Amino acid sequence: NGEVQQGVDGLVDVDLGFTPASNLLAIRRFDLGIGEAAPAPAAYLTFPELSLVRLDQSYRRLDTVRYAYAAPVFGYDETLNVSPHGFVVDYPGLWRSAAASG
C-alpha cells in the first residue's frame, strides 16, 4: 500500500511464518556451496497482527539436501531437509511434507 514499514527497510526476503515455502526464497537466492553460510535477515509477517518485523536468521549448507537454519529470536536452531530444488521437505518440530513422511 506504499506505506514505509519501519525496521524492514532494505530487506529482500519476506518470511511468512505459516509456510516453509518462505525458506525457498533465501535458499535459492543465496545458492550456497556446501560448507558456506550466510546471514539471511527477512521481513517477517506476524500473525494475527499482520505487521512486518525484522527476523534475523541464517543458513549454512551442510550437503546437497540439508541446511543448518537458525532464527535466534524464536530459539530455533535445526537442520532443514530440502528437495534438490530447495523446497523444504522436513522442518523439524514444525512441518513435514507428506512425501518426507512416507
Secondary structure, DSSP 8 states (H G I E B T S, - for coil): -----TT-TT--EEEETT-THHHHHHHHHH---TT-EEE--EEEE-TTT--EEEE--EEEE-SSSEEEEEEGGGTEEEEEEE-TTS-EEEETTTEE-HHHH-
